[in-house]
């Protein structure tokens, strides 16, 4: 091969590499949908509500964190619910707020999910491997 051909092949390979580097598909984000549904029966005279969390696919979760959004900014970071995986959870697509997801445990031993206050806004962050998802703010009635 001549020097000129080697030069143009090198330029072509470099341009192809730059194209694929700059046109990578965006990282996928976990889609989270929260649904609040009434549960049969009553708790303390009030109708009981259950918060269901639905993901866009089955994931082996690493962590689940629910935090209030309406706390003052100078308040300490407060987690209403925080689970972490011991060795990766079972693949899960739907679960309830506060339930024990198989393969996960509370971040702090013995700490359970706190009840959510009516009218307050909350947000959920879920990680699964290198993927992460943040729910839209949700409010309990």
C-alpha positions in Angstrom: 0.0 0.0 0.0 1.1 3.5 -0.7 1.4 6.1 2.0 -1.6 8.0 0.5 -3.9 5.0 0.8 -2.8 4.3 4.4 -3.5 7.9 5.2 -7.1 7.9 3.8 -7.9 4.6 5.4 -6.8 6.0 8.7 -8.9 9.1 8.2 -11.9 7.0 7.3 -11.6 4.8 10.3 -11.1 7.8 12.6 -14.3 9.5 11.1 -16.3 6.3 11.6 -15.1 6.0 15.2 -16.0 9.7 15.9 -19.4 9.2 14.4 -20.2 6.2 16.5 -18.8 7.8 19.7 -20.9 10.9 19.3 -24.1 9.1 18.1 -24.4 6.6 21.0 -27.9 5.8 22.1 -28.8 7.6 25.3 -28.5 5.6 28.5 -31.8 3.9 29.4 -33.6 5.1 32.5 -36.0 3.0 34.6 -39.6 4.2 34.1 -41.4 4.3 37.5 -45.2 4.6 37.8 -46.8 4.9 41.3 -50.5 4.1 41.7 -52.6 4.6 44.9 -55.5 2.2 45.4 -57.9 1.6 48.2 -57.3 -1.6 50.2 -60.3 -3.6 51.5 -60.9 -2.8 55.2 -60.2 0.2 57.4 -57.2 1.2 59.5 -58.0 3.4 62.6 -61.5 4.2 61.2 -60.0 5.5 57.9 -60.0 3.8 54.5 -56.6 2.0 54.0 -54.7 2.9 50.8 -51.9 0.9 49.2 -49.2 2.4 47.0 -48.2 0.2 44.1 -45.0 0.7 42.1 -44.8 -0.5 38.6 -41.6 -0.5 36.5 -41.3 -0.7 32.7 -39.5 -4.0 32.8 -38.2 -6.7 35.2 -35.1 -5.5 37.1 -32.8 -6.9 39.7 -32.9 -3.9 42.0 -29.9 -2.6 44.0 -31.8 0.1 46.0 -35.2 1.8 46.6 -35.3 5.2 48.3 -38.5 7.2 49.0 -38.0 10.8 50.2 -40.4 13.7 51.0 -40.1 16.7 48.6 -41.8 19.3 50.8 -39.3 19.3 53.7 -37.4 22.5 54.2 -34.1 22.6 52.4 -32.1 23.1 55.7 -33.7 20.0 57.3 -31.7 16.8 57.4 -32.1 14.4 54.6 -35.0 12.1 55.6 -35.8 8.8 54.0 -39.3 7.4 54.4 -38.2 4.0 53.0 -34.8 2.7 52.0 -34.1 -0.8 50.9 -30.8 -2.2 49.6 -30.0 -5.5 47.9 -27.9 -8.0 49.7 -26.8 -10.0 46.5 -29.2 -8.5 44.0 -33.0 -8.8 44.3 -35.1 -11.3 42.4 -36.2 -9.7 39.1 -39.2 -7.5 40.0 -41.7 -5.4 38.0 -44.4 -4.6 40.5 -44.3 -4.1 44.3 -46.0 -2.3 47.1 -44.6 0.6 49.2 -43.3 -0.8 52.4 -43.3 -4.5 51.4 -40.2 -6.7 51.6 -38.8 -7.1 48.1 -37.2 -10.5 47.9 -33.4 -10.3 48.1 -33.5 -6.8 49.6 -33.4 -5.5 53.2 -33.7 -2.2 55.0 -30.6 0.1 54.7 -30.5 0.3 58.5 -31.3 -2.9 60.3 -34.7 -3.0 61.9 -36.0 0.2 60.3 -39.3 -0.2 58.4 -41.1 2.0 55.9 -42.6 5.0 57.6 -46.3 5.8 56.8 -46.7 8.5 54.2 -48.5 11.6 55.3 -51.7 12.7 53.4 -51.2 15.7 51.1 -47.3 15.6 51.2 -45.3 15.0 48.0 -42.8 12.2 47.7 -40.3 10.9 45.2 -38.9 7.5 44.6 -35.4 6.7 43.3 -34.6 3.1 42.1 -31.3 1.8 41.0 -30.7 -1.5 39.2 -27.1 -2.2 38.1 -26.0 0.8 36.1 -29.5 2.0 35.5 -31.4 4.5 37.6 -34.9 5.9 37.6 -36.7 8.7 39.4 -40.4 8.7 39.8 -42.6 11.8 39.2 -43.6 13.4 42.5 -46.6 11.6 44.0 -49.0 12.6 46.7 -51.0 10.4 49.1 -54.7 11.5 49.5 
